[in-house]
Amino acid sequence: MSRSVPEWVAKHDDQKVPDRVKVRILERENFTCHLTGAKIDPLRDEFDFDHKVSLILGGEHRETNLFPALRSAHRKKTAVEMSVKSKIARVKKKHLGIAKPKSSLSHPHLKRQFDGTVIDRHTGEIVGGRHER
């Protein structure tokens, strides 16, 4: 009868993954990068342990959500996730009225030209700013 080992679950998101858990993860995944499918040589390759569902997108810091990933592939995945998270945060702030509008114009259908002229995006008419008389 084999011994059953309980799953490791972090107490907080910044907790370091113990070495014994890293070994179990590598063996569970047969030393294969879950992003590229390439074999990982722990003595030669730079690799990380990636959260399949990232923490920033609601994943948990636990053994079943951790997978080995070659460092270059992991960094690309993380960059994509960060851009998604940033977009979500911007939209949330906008809907809560926290974010400042990018334009000093109060109407989204107005556009300010470099010369200061303000144009209605719908009609193309000059509605303010500097225009020749």
N, C-alpha and C positions, 0 to 999 in steps of 0.2 A: 504494500500500500504506500502510495507516495504522499509526501507531506504537502498540504495545501498552504500556500503563502498568501496572506491577505494583501489586497491591492494597496499600494502606497498612495496616500492622498495628502497633499500639502495642507499645512495649517493656514498659510497665506500665500499670495501670488509670488512673493519674492523668495520663497524658501528654496534652498539649493536641493537639487535632486541627488539623493544618496548614490554612491558608486554601485552598491549592490543592486539598486533599481535600474541604473544605466545598463549594467550587465544583463539583467533580465530582459530589458527592452531590446537590446541588440540581439540576444538569442531568440527572443520571440519573433523578431522580424528577419531572422536569418542573415544578419549583417547587410541588409539591403536598404538603400535610400528610398524612402517612401515617395519622394517627389520625382526621382529620375529612374528608379528601378535598377540603378547601378549597385554593384557590390561595394561595400565599404571595408577597407583595410584599416583597422584602428591604429596600426603602427605607422601608416604612411599618409592616409587621407585626413584632411581637416573636415570634421563633421560636428553637427550640433544635435540636440534633441528638440524637435519641433513639436509644437502643439498642433495637432491636426485641425482642431477648431481653436483658433487663436484666442488668447485671453482677452485681447482688445475687442473681439467680436463675440464674447460671451462663453468661450470654452472654459473648462475647468483644469486646474493644475493638479493632474492626477495621472497615474501610470498608464491607464487605458487611453489617454488622450495624447501621450507622448510617443513620438516615432523618430527613428534616426533619419537624418537628412544631411547630404553633403552641404558644406558651408555655403558655396556659391549659389546653389539652388535655394537654400533656406533664406539667404539674404534677398533674393529676387521675390520670393513669396512674401516675406515680411514687408518689403517696400510696397507691394500691391495692397496688402492688408492695411498699411498705414494710410495710403491714399483713400481707401474706402472709409476708414474710420474718420479721417479728416472731413470728408464730404458729409458724412452722417452728422458730425458735430456742427458743421457750418449750417446745415439745413435745420437742425434742432434749435440752434441759437436764433436763427432767422424767425422760426415759427414762435419762439418764446419772446421775441422782441428784444433779445439781448444784443444781437449783432448790429453793428452800425452798417447802414447801407454803403455800398462801394461808391456810389455816386452822391454828390452833394445835392443833386436834383431830387425833388420829392416825388416826381412821377416817373414810373418805369418806362413810359412811352416817350420820354424826352431824352435827347442825346446832346451833350455839349461837344462842339468841335474844338480843335486845338486853338483856333483863333478867338474862342469865347462865344461863338454863335451857338444858340440853342435851337435844335431842330426837332420837330415832332416826327417820331419814327414811322407813324402810320401814314401821315399825309405828305411828309417831306417839306412842310412849310417851316419857315424861320419864325420862331415864336419869342425870341428874346436874345439878349447878348448883343454883340456888335454885328451890325449889318449895314451895308452901304445904303445911303438914303438919296 
